[in-house]
Amino acid sequence: MTKENIERTPKPASKKREARLQRENRQKKIMITVLIAIVAVVTLLVGFGVLQGTVLKNQKIVAKVGDTNIKASQFAKRVQYERLSYVENFTSYAASGYAMFFQSQMLQMQNALDNYIQFGSDVLEKMINEAVVAHKAAEMGISVTDEDIEKELERGFGFFPDGTPTPQPTYAYLPTSTMSAQQLAIITITPTPSPEPTATSEPTATADPSLATPTVEDSTPTSVPTATQIPPTPTAYTRDGFKQLFNQMLTSINEQFPFTEADFRAYVKSLLLNQKVYEAVTKDIPREQEMVWARHILVASEEEANAVIERVKKGEDFGTIAAELSIDTSSGVNGGDLGWFSRGQMVEPFETAAYALKIGEISQPVQSDFGFHVIQLLGKEVRALSDSQWETLKQKAFTDFIEAAKADIKIEKKDVWASVVPNTPAIPAQYRIAPGQ
């Protein structure tokens, strides 16, 4: 073998070098394995984050009513649906040319939408109340069928395949009474048939400018609200025409957020169930009630109330004192007159004192959350209720029914609800009312 061939022949690796090579190979394999593991973990975390933000988030429970779960997906859709109704009502006012006349209502709607956490809380309370009503409906044997839902949808779109319903006869309400000689000697004014809200009125929920969906304080059933209000056509149209309008409404909603026909039908079902339970609970409330007619003077302290009583006892005119001193300015300008009212319309201490008086009698100071009242009874009789008075009594009965039902069922409102409240849809920028405007 030549010298050249000897130089080209590789020399056998030493044991030390082989060990080093093996160690380097093991380190490379470990590094590759670690890199693969890191990539896998990152991918898993990203995937879990996406899953957490979509599927898992939607499956979270925001409230439990007995064995009924309200999921985040249901809650979010309901919030968005009611927000859309606010937005469309707002923009309808803004674009009508009469926005200046609706400024107060529009600002109220804008503020409600901007405070989206409170808005969401209110919607969740509605959903909880609806779940409570559903539980009670099951106990009462009340249900809503698919046919009921279809009929309500048809009615909401003005489609009456069986003919336009016959209008119900209106109730003949007679607001006046013949005053006795005793009453005429006390006062010469005609009592107002239905009192305006005053410092004695029982507090009720402020009217919500949304879809008038029922709450504990505002549960009177209403017609099915739709996010896109499509007025009934004055001419007859076919079932195909009705379906076309219905699909147009769903398409309009889905341009804002995902909302299926099943979602809408479930919503209508809850309204109808609420309506049926409401009718069952209030069906026996009579159109006639024992009512009282009273006037009062409201002052800040018991000492002031006693001073008022002394002035009346000395012969001063009750109405004149009311106009001078009463901090209930809405009735004070009318001599303190509150008109006729039935039980449940006034705050409890005031109501109890008024019903205990005899005609012409003046009360001792009566304390309520508003101050101290001096009350004079002007009349007491069984009277027919106006539509608004009758609805007030029915509303109170239904509210009491729901509150009693809520006390008998376990209700859990999960903290997670606040993290899933949507803040869209929102009022378009060009329609928003600027601060101070």
NUDRENKOL-682583 format. One record per residue (C-alpha): residue in one letter; x, y, z. Coordinates in steps of 0.02 Angstrom, whole numbers, plus 50000, padded with zeros to 5 digits. Layout:
BEGIN
aXYZ;...
//
This chain:
BEGIN
m500005000050000;t500665016849951;k500885031450067;e499495040549977;n498255026350008;i498735025450190;e498375043950212;r496635042350131;t496085027750242;p495055034350391;k495785031150559;p494745021150682;a493815032950804;s494425032450979;k493245027351120;k493305045051189;r492765052551023;e491355039751002;a490685044051174;r490705062551132;l489765059450970;q488455049051058;r488245062551190;e488005075951056;n486715065250966;r485745062651128;q485765081451161;k485115084950985;k483695072451010;i483265080351178;m483255097851101;i482145092150958;t480965083551079;v480875099151188;l480545110151037;i479155098650978;a478405098651153;i478465117651162;v477625119250993;a476315106651046;v475975116051210;v475845132851121;t474675125350991;l473645117551130;l473555133951226;v473055143651071;g471765130651028;f471095130451206;g471025149351204;v469995149151046;l468915135251117;q468745144751281;g468235160451188;t466925151851082;v466225134751121;l466665133551306;k466185151651337;n464485148951258;q464195133451364;k464535142451528;i463065144051646;v462605161851692;a461115157451802;k460195142451873;v458335142651913;g457915126251996;d458475113251870;t458465125551725;n460135132151663;i460295148651571;k461825147151459;a462975161251407;s462485158751225;q460635160951265;f460995175951374;a462105184451245;k460825182251106;r459445189251214;v460485204351263;q460935207651080;y459125205651026;e458515218251153;r459955230051115;l459485229150931;s457705234050975;y458345249151071;v459475254050927;e458095252550797;n456865262350903;f458185275650931;t458645277250747;s456815277350700;y456535292450811;a458145300750753;a457725298950569;s455885303450586;g456095322350578;y455325323750751;a456875319250851;m456745335150954;f455085329051026;f455835312251075;q457475319051144;s457125313251322;q456665295551271;m458135294451152;l459365300151284;q458655287351405;m458905273551276;q460665279451234;n461175279751417;a460445262351444;l461425255251298;d463035263751352;n462875256051525;y462965238751448;i463345229451611;q461755235951692;f460815232551531;g461425214551536;s460965212851719;d459195218651683;v459025206351539;l459655192051647;e458375196351780;k457025195351647;m457655178351592;i457685172251772;n455895178051797;e455365169351637;a456165153251699;v455225155051863;v453595157451768;a453985142051663;h454185131751822;k452535138051890;a451685135151722;a452205116951728;e451435115451902;m449835123751842;g449705112851687;i449945127651570;s450915125151409;v451255133351241;t451115123051082;d451955125350915;e450255130350847;d450125144050980;i451815150750927;e451345150450742;k449705159550776;e450605172950876;l451885175350738;e450475177150611;r449585189650722;g451205199450748;f451395201250560;g449565205250530;f449225188850440;f447515181750483;p447135166650373;d445505163550467;g444905181550455;t445285197450551;p444845195650736;t443295204550795;p443735219250908;q443325216251091;p441995227651163;t442695241451272;y442255242151456;a441025255751503;y441895265351641;l440895278151740;p442155288851834;t440995300651929;s439925298452083;t438535308652161;m439275317352311;s438305317452474;a437855333152568;q439255329152690;q440525328052549;l439885343952468;a440105352752634;i441925347252642;i442485350552465;t441735357552306;i442965351052175;t442625335852067;p443765321252113;t444985315951979;p444525298551915;s446295291851918;p447705299752018;e449315304951936;p450915298352017;t451255308152176;a452295307152332;t451075293952398;s451035282452248;e451725264952269;p453405264652178;t453415254552017;a454745250751888;t455205264451766;a454555260651592;d455895251751492;p456115258451315;s456545241151251;l455345228351186;a454195229051336;t454715211451382;p454085206051553;t455055208851713;v454535206451893;e453955224551897;d453435225251716;s452645208551674;t451045213351584;p451035202751426;t451235212351266;s451145208151083;v452635199251010;p454005212150984;t455115210550833;a456805218450811;t456295224750639;q454555231950656;i453665227950492;p451945236050491;p450455225350437;t450025227850254;p448295235350223;t447945222250090;a447745203650115;y449285193350083;t449655174950070;r450575163050184;d452045164350065;g452005183150091;f451975180950279;k453465168950272;q454395181250162;l454165195150289;f454655183650431;n456235178350340;q456645196550302;m456565200250487;l457725185750529;t458935191150392;s458925208850462;i459355202250636;n460705190650571;e461575205350488;q461925211050667;f462235194550759;p461825175950742;f459985173050782;t459065157950714;e457225154750687;a457305142550833;d457995156550943;f456565168050894;r455225154750920;a455945150851092;y455825169251134;v454015170251076;k453625154551176;s454265162551336;l453165177851305;l451625167351272;l451935156551425;n452095172351529;q450465178851455;k449515162851493;v450125162251672;y449725180751693;e447945177851633;a447725162951748;v448375172351900;t447355188151869;k445735180951798;d444755182951961;i445235200952000;p443585210451993;r443245226251894;e442485234052050;q443425237952210;e443145247352370;m444005263852337;v444345279452437;w444465297652387;a445715307452490;r446755323052496;h448345325752594;i449675338052648;l451455331452647;v452765339652757;a454525335052813;s454285332753001;e453005326953128;e453035344153211;e452535352353047;a451155339453024;n450445343053198;a450495361653159;v449485358352999;i448185348553099;e448005362953222;r447725375353080;v446375364353003;k445525362153172;k445475381053189;g444485382153028;e445795385652895;d445435378152725;f446325361552698;g446605364852513;t447355381952544;i448585374752669;a449035360852548;a449435373452411;e450495383252534;l451455369652625;s451365352652541;i453015346552473;d452015334952359;t451895348652229;s450945338052103;s449435336652218;g449745352652316;v449225363652170;n447545354452173;g447275357052359;g448085340452400;d446765330652303;l447315312852257;g445695307352177;w444985289952197;f446185275552223;s446055257152266;r447135246152376;g448885243252310;q449055260152225;m449805269852371;v451215266152492;e450645254752632;p450645266752783;f449675279852685;e448435267152616;t448105259352787;a447785276252866;a446665282352725;y445565266852725;a445365267852915;l444635285552911;k442815290652904;i442215303152775;g442745320552829;e443935314052962;i445735320352969;s447145308653016;q448535310453141;p450265312353062;v450625297152953;q452455293552917;s453045285952753;d454675285952657;f454145302652583;g453865312052746;f452355315152858;h450595315652788;v449015323752853;i447585314852766;q445755319352748;l444535306352682;l443285313352558;g442415297652499;k442345278652513;e441315267052404;v441365252052289;r441785258852117;a442115252551943;l443965252951901;s444665261951750;d445695251451631;s447315258251703;q446755255151883;w446225237451842;e447885233951755;t448805241051905;l447935228652021;k448245214151903;q450055219151885;k450275219552073;a449465202452090;f450625195151958;t452155203352036;d451695196152205;f451435179152123;i453185179352045;e454015185252206;a453185171152303;a453715158752169;k455515164952175;a455545162352363;d455115143952337;i456425139852207;k458325139952213;i459035153752103;e460895155952071;k461585170551972;k463365166151922;d464705179651927;v465285174551752;w463775183351674;a464645200251680;s466105193951574;v464975188151432;v463835203251415;p463905209851236;n463955228551204;t463325227351026;p462305231850926;a462605250150964;i461855266550906;p462685272350744;a463885286850777;q462925298650663;y461355297050769;r462095298150943;i461595312751052;a463125323151099;p463405326951285;g462475342351340;q461415342551184;
//
